[in-house]
């Protein structure tokens, strides 16, 4: 009986010790958690302070970058610390994102930011898969938008196009302007190809926009001269709206009616290849 009582006493003592240890562990766990919370709170306050400083510093940096990087006399900006170098990279990254967004909004035209809140937009032209001239347009980013400089040919109606849509639809304005420039470059390229590939065709007359073209065709077999007058009244197109064909000799009216249609529906240098081939048969 005494052995049983002794054994129960041992178990009771072990239970008390276990309970005491559990309480001690629990107390230390709470203290550890409190210490962790205090440490995280301090870190949070430090990060908030740094973020507030960054939010004050970044706009200044953006202003410096937008003005071309000039910041003489500003000690904060001249600080070469790692922190400020990182902030400068952040500001440059934000600036690039703004430029890319603008690039997307204006339809993917090449865009370069210049000083004094201006952007230079490059409009490349091409015809038949060949890149031709590139024209530039500098726009002031103010209200209202204003074209400060450009290399657009004088006969392109830039002023009227800008008045129509530049303030409300910059992408539409650039698309229409690009259409005019590509059509002009295309007509000019066709004239160049005529001179290169058709020695029996003489360009008698043309104007700067290449909107009027007078060609003298010589048919070798018959020694016949034929005058073709092409009028490109639609300056956004590479095809003429009106074609007049004249000759002192009698022409096959049915054949030249087809040729007239061909000149109106096909680039002139391509149409001439077909026409001269047919007339020499």
Kinemage of the C-alpha trace (Angstrom):
@kinemage 1
@onewidth
@group {chain A} dominant
@subgroup {mainchain}
@vectorlist {calphas} color= white
{ca unk a 1} P 0.000 0.000 0.000
{ca unk a 2} L 2.835 2.344 0.924
{ca unk a 3} L 4.515 1.618 -2.449
{ca unk a 4} L 1.351 2.714 -4.271
{ca unk a 5} L 1.144 5.956 -2.284
{ca unk a 6} L 4.821 6.616 -2.928
{ca unk a 7} L 4.361 6.024 -6.657
{ca unk a 8} L 1.368 8.395 -6.786
{ca unk a 9} L 3.418 11.044 -4.987
{ca unk a 10} L 6.181 10.741 -7.611
{ca unk a 11} L 3.658 11.101 -10.438
{ca unk a 12} L 2.077 14.132 -8.752
{ca unk a 13} L 5.502 15.805 -8.388
{ca unk a 14} L 6.336 15.126 -12.034
{ca unk a 15} L 2.997 16.646 -13.077
{ca unk a 16} L 3.696 19.813 -11.061
{ca unk a 17} L 7.169 20.181 -12.625
{ca unk a 18} L 5.766 19.650 -16.139
{ca unk a 19} L 3.099 22.283 -15.543
{ca unk a 20} L 5.648 24.745 -14.239
{ca unk a 21} L 7.888 24.220 -17.295
{ca unk a 22} L 4.896 24.670 -19.640
{ca unk a 23} L 3.980 27.923 -17.938
{ca unk a 24} L 7.568 29.133 -18.144
{ca unk a 25} L 7.761 28.251 -21.870
{ca unk a 26} L 4.428 29.959 -22.497
{ca unk a 27} L 5.563 33.091 -20.706
{ca unk a 28} L 8.827 33.193 -22.668
{ca unk a 29} L 6.895 32.627 -25.942
{ca unk a 30} L 4.698 35.648 -25.254
{ca unk a 31} L 7.740 37.751 -24.449
{ca unk a 32} L 9.456 36.616 -27.682
{ca unk a 33} L 6.369 37.522 -29.705
{ca unk a 34} L 6.202 40.930 -28.059
{ca unk a 35} L 9.866 41.518 -28.864
{ca unk a 36} L 9.287 40.497 -32.506
{ca unk a 37} L 6.284 42.827 -32.775
{ca unk a 38} L 8.323 45.698 -31.332
{ca unk a 39} L 11.162 45.037 -33.782
{ca unk a 40} L 8.806 44.878 -36.778
{ca unk a 41} L 7.094 48.069 -35.642
{ca unk a 42} L 10.445 49.856 -35.548
{ca unk a 43} L 11.309 48.550 -39.035
{ca unk a 44} L 7.902 49.624 -40.338
{ca unk a 45} L 8.376 53.147 -39.000
{ca unk a 46} L 11.840 53.313 -40.559
{ca unk a 47} L 10.493 52.174 -43.938
{ca unk a 48} L 7.679 54.704 -43.735
{ca unk a 49} L 10.200 57.448 -43.074
{ca unk a 50} L 12.391 56.312 -45.988
{ca unk a 51} L 9.383 56.062 -48.299
{ca unk a 52} L 8.301 59.568 -47.357
{ca unk a 53} L 11.814 60.762 -48.178
{ca unk a 54} L 11.769 58.890 -51.505
{ca unk a 55} L 8.378 60.332 -52.422
{ca unk a 56} L 9.785 63.795 -51.819
{ca unk a 57} L 13.037 63.108 -53.643
{ca unk a 58} L 11.706 61.283 -56.728
{ca unk a 59} L 9.615 64.200 -58.092
{ca unk a 60} L 12.691 66.413 -57.778
{ca unk a 61} L 14.721 63.854 -59.707
{ca unk a 62} L 12.038 63.575 -62.386
{ca unk a 63} L 12.129 67.358 -62.773
{ca unk a 64} L 15.905 67.235 -63.131
{ca unk a 65} L 15.701 64.490 -65.783
{ca unk a 66} L 12.900 66.248 -67.663
{ca unk a 67} L 15.063 69.382 -67.795
{ca unk a 68} L 17.928 67.495 -69.363
{ca unk a 69} L 19.833 66.548 -66.220
{ca unk a 70} L 21.018 69.998 -65.179
{ca unk a 71} L 21.029 70.288 -61.385
{ca unk a 72} L 23.906 72.556 -60.450
{ca unk a 73} L 23.797 73.742 -56.887
{ca unk a 74} L 21.499 71.007 -55.630
{ca unk a 75} L 23.527 69.097 -53.034
{ca unk a 76} L 20.827 66.495 -52.430
{ca unk a 77} L 20.832 65.523 -56.088
{ca unk a 78} L 24.632 65.521 -56.307
{ca unk a 79} L 24.934 63.093 -53.413
{ca unk a 80} L 26.733 60.043 -54.794
{ca unk a 81} L 25.429 57.592 -52.203
{ca unk a 82} L 24.177 54.175 -53.256
{ca unk a 83} L 20.700 55.144 -52.065
{ca unk a 84} L 20.554 58.207 -54.311
{ca unk a 85} L 21.968 56.254 -57.255
{ca unk a 86} L 19.167 53.766 -56.794
{ca unk a 87} L 16.600 56.568 -56.619
{ca unk a 88} L 17.985 58.068 -59.806
{ca unk a 89} L 17.550 54.725 -61.550
{ca unk a 90} L 13.976 54.576 -60.276
{ca unk a 91} L 13.294 58.055 -61.662
{ca unk a 92} L 14.816 57.131 -65.036
{ca unk a 93} L 12.755 53.959 -65.121
{ca unk a 94} L 9.571 55.963 -64.460
{ca unk a 95} L 10.548 58.410 -67.198
{ca unk a 96} L 11.091 55.583 -69.696
{ca unk a 97} L 7.725 54.059 -68.788
{ca unk a 98} L 6.076 57.410 -69.511
{ca unk a 99} L 7.817 57.613 -72.894
{ca unk a 100} L 6.833 54.050 -73.798
{ca unk a 101} L 3.233 54.781 -72.854
{ca unk a 102} L 3.295 57.896 -75.050
{ca unk a 103} L 4.880 55.818 -77.848
{ca unk a 104} L 1.995 53.355 -77.596
{ca unk a 105} L -0.656 56.079 -77.483
{ca unk a 106} L 0.590 57.730 -80.678
{ca unk a 107} L 0.558 54.470 -82.592
{ca unk a 108} L 4.141 53.267 -82.322
{ca unk a 109} L 5.869 56.186 -84.052
{ca unk a 110} L 9.509 56.728 -83.096
{ca unk a 111} L 9.554 59.268 -80.313
{ca unk a 112} L 12.381 61.070 -78.537
{ca unk a 113} L 11.985 63.429 -75.621
{ca unk a 114} L 13.823 66.744 -75.946
{ca unk a 115} L 14.314 69.679 -73.608
{ca unk a 116} L 11.670 72.172 -72.501
{ca unk a 117} L 8.771 69.690 -72.456
{ca unk a 118} L 8.996 68.808 -76.132
{ca unk a 119} L 8.971 65.514 -78.027
{ca unk a 120} L 10.388 64.802 -81.459
{ca unk a 121} L 8.340 62.314 -83.495
{ca unk a 122} L 9.907 60.575 -86.493
{ca unk a 123} L 7.686 59.393 -89.333
{ca unk a 124} L 9.409 56.934 -91.658
{ca unk a 125} L 8.049 56.341 -95.163
{ca unk a 126} L 8.235 53.232 -97.302
{ca unk a 127} L 7.098 51.965 -100.665
{ca unk a 128} L 7.174 48.415 -101.962
{ca unk a 129} L 8.867 47.189 -98.819
{ca unk a 130} L 11.716 49.717 -99.148
{ca unk a 131} L 12.239 52.368 -96.467
{ca unk a 132} L 12.556 55.851 -97.937
{ca unk a 133} L 12.741 59.294 -96.298
{ca unk a 134} L 12.126 59.973 -92.610
{ca unk a 135} L 10.414 63.193 -91.546
{ca unk a 136} L 10.531 64.772 -88.097
{ca unk a 137} L 8.004 66.723 -86.096
{ca unk a 138} L 8.718 68.475 -82.794
{ca unk a 139} L 5.673 69.093 -80.592
{ca unk a 140} L 5.514 71.187 -77.429
{ca unk a 141} L 3.776 69.289 -74.610
{ca unk a 142} L 1.745 72.261 -73.456
{ca unk a 143} L -1.906 73.214 -73.548
{ca unk a 144} L -2.714 73.506 -76.384
{ca unk a 145} L -0.230 71.288 -78.252
{ca unk a 146} L 1.911 73.237 -80.699
{ca unk a 147} L 4.271 72.223 -83.507
{ca unk a 148} L 7.541 74.063 -82.903
{ca unk a 149} L 9.704 72.629 -85.715
{ca unk a 150} L 9.330 70.111 -88.531
{ca unk a 151} L 10.848 68.801 -91.761
{ca unk a 152} L 7.511 68.091 -93.482
{ca unk a 153} L 7.453 69.186 -97.175
{ca unk a 154} L 5.681 72.530 -97.629
{ca unk a 155} L 3.004 71.112 -99.953
{ca unk a 156} L 1.744 68.659 -97.296
{ca unk a 157} L -1.257 70.380 -95.599
{ca unk a 158} L 0.313 70.131 -92.132
{ca unk a 159} L -1.406 73.203 -90.670
{ca unk a 160} L -4.916 72.167 -91.689
{ca unk a 161} L -4.340 68.581 -90.547
{ca unk a 162} L -3.150 69.832 -87.150
{ca unk a 163} L -6.151 72.144 -86.791
{ca unk a 164} L -8.526 69.290 -87.564
{ca unk a 165} L -7.425 66.734 -84.987
{ca unk a 166} L -4.097 67.309 -83.220
{ca unk a 167} L -5.658 68.664 -79.997
{ca unk a 168} L -8.295 65.941 -79.686
{ca unk a 169} L -6.785 62.912 -81.424
{ca unk a 170} L -2.994 63.010 -81.681
{ca unk a 171} L -2.847 59.448 -83.007
{ca unk a 172} L -5.396 60.219 -85.727
{ca unk a 173} L -3.439 63.339 -86.684
{ca unk a 174} L -0.179 61.374 -87.009
{ca unk a 175} L -1.889 58.564 -88.953
{ca unk a 176} L -3.308 61.028 -91.488
{ca unk a 177} L -0.018 62.893 -91.779
{ca unk a 178} L 1.806 59.586 -92.270
{ca unk a 179} L -0.678 58.664 -94.995
{ca unk a 180} L 0.126 61.890 -96.885
{ca unk a 181} L 3.878 61.397 -96.489
{ca unk a 182} L 3.821 57.749 -97.586
{ca unk a 183} L 1.691 58.573 -100.621
{ca unk a 184} L 4.077 61.371 -101.639
{ca unk a 185} L 7.141 59.150 -101.174
{ca unk a 186} L 5.401 56.377 -103.114
{ca unk a 187} L 4.604 58.646 -106.087
{ca unk a 188} L 8.159 59.974 -106.108
{ca unk a 189} L 9.550 56.443 -105.961
{ca unk a 190} L 7.379 55.429 -108.926
{ca unk a 191} L 8.860 58.286 -110.970
{ca unk a 192} L 12.355 57.107 -110.050
{ca unk a 193} L 11.519 53.544 -111.135
{ca unk a 194} L 10.129 54.810 -114.460
{ca unk a 195} L 13.425 56.544 -115.223
{ca unk a 196} L 15.445 53.497 -114.175
{ca unk a 197} L 13.483 50.775 -115.984
{ca unk a 198} L 11.732 52.427 -118.948
{ca unk a 199} L 14.221 54.101 -121.272
{ca unk a 200} L 11.577 54.544 -123.978
{ca unk a 201} L 9.379 56.562 -121.603
{ca unk a 202} L 10.207 60.222 -121.026
{ca unk a 203} L 8.964 62.203 -118.026
{ca unk a 204} L 7.885 65.418 -119.712
{ca unk a 205} L 6.415 67.207 -116.728
{ca unk a 206} L 5.898 66.780 -112.995
{ca unk a 207} L 5.403 68.990 -109.944
{ca unk a 208} L 6.953 68.931 -106.415
{ca unk a 209} L 4.143 66.863 -104.807
{ca unk a 210} L 4.316 64.446 -107.794
{ca unk a 211} L 0.555 64.900 -108.118
{ca unk a 212} L 0.718 65.640 -111.860
{ca unk a 213} L 2.724 63.565 -114.257
{ca unk a 214} L 3.055 63.808 -118.032
{ca unk a 215} L 4.748 60.898 -119.815
{ca unk a 216} L 5.753 60.504 -123.447
{ca unk a 217} L 5.683 56.860 -124.539
{ca unk a 218} L 7.489 55.820 -127.712
{ca unk a 219} L 6.321 52.610 -129.321
{ca unk a 220} L 9.473 51.391 -131.165
{ca unk a 221} L 7.809 49.062 -133.662
{ca unk a 222} L 5.399 51.715 -134.950
{ca unk a 223} L 7.552 54.746 -133.987
{ca unk a 224} L 4.425 56.151 -132.428
{ca unk a 225} L 4.487 58.718 -129.632
{ca unk a 226} L 1.750 58.609 -127.035
{ca unk a 227} L 1.212 61.200 -124.302
{ca unk a 228} L -0.145 60.029 -120.958
{ca unk a 229} L -1.287 62.627 -118.403
{ca unk a 230} L -1.851 61.356 -114.848
{ca unk a 231} L -3.562 63.437 -112.196
{ca unk a 232} L -3.168 62.354 -108.534
{ca unk a 233} L -5.864 64.569 -107.046
{ca unk a 234} L -6.055 62.346 -103.925
{ca unk a 235} L -2.810 63.243 -102.137
{ca unk a 236} L -3.158 60.277 -99.797
{ca unk a 237} L -2.954 57.792 -102.680
{ca unk a 238} L -0.211 56.476 -104.961
{ca unk a 239} L -2.715 55.902 -107.788
{ca unk a 240} L -4.082 58.600 -110.107
{ca unk a 241} L -7.726 59.647 -110.097
{ca unk a 242} L -7.649 60.721 -113.754
{ca unk a 243} L -5.670 59.498 -116.780
{ca unk a 244} L -5.771 61.147 -120.234
{ca unk a 245} L -4.122 59.491 -123.248
{ca unk a 246} L -3.419 61.431 -126.472
{ca unk a 247} L -1.617 60.699 -129.760
{ca unk a 248} L -1.299 62.216 -133.217
{ca unk a 249} L -1.675 58.758 -134.681
{ca unk a 250} L -4.768 56.628 -134.636
{ca unk a 251} L -4.885 54.380 -131.603
{ca unk a 252} L -6.658 51.131 -130.968
{ca unk a 253} L -9.351 52.667 -128.756
{ca unk a 254} L -10.327 49.358 -127.205
{ca unk a 255} L -6.728 48.475 -126.256
{ca unk a 256} L -5.905 51.936 -124.921
{ca unk a 257} L -9.096 52.017 -122.926
{ca unk a 258} L -7.771 48.932 -121.152
{ca unk a 259} L -4.402 50.638 -120.781
{ca unk a 260} L -6.054 53.699 -119.248
{ca unk a 261} L -7.804 51.486 -116.681
{ca unk a 262} L -4.516 49.719 -115.975
{ca unk a 263} L -2.790 53.062 -115.283
{ca unk a 264} L -5.515 54.024 -112.834
{ca unk a 265} L -5.480 50.740 -110.936
{ca unk a 266} L -1.763 49.790 -110.989
{ca unk a 267} L 1.400 51.682 -109.994
{ca unk a 268} L 2.555 53.540 -113.084
{ca unk a 269} L 5.970 51.840 -113.452
{ca unk a 270} L 4.289 48.412 -113.227
{ca unk a 271} L 1.516 49.402 -115.650
{ca unk a 272} L 4.086 50.670 -118.178
{ca unk a 273} L 5.840 47.299 -118.177
{ca unk a 274} L 2.574 45.658 -119.242
{ca unk a 275} L 1.581 48.418 -121.665
{ca unk a 276} L 4.931 48.597 -123.476
{ca unk a 277} L 5.025 44.823 -123.700
{ca unk a 278} L 1.584 44.755 -125.325
{ca unk a 279} L 2.227 47.597 -127.774
{ca unk a 280} L 5.431 46.005 -129.020
{ca unk a 281} L 3.759 42.735 -130.035
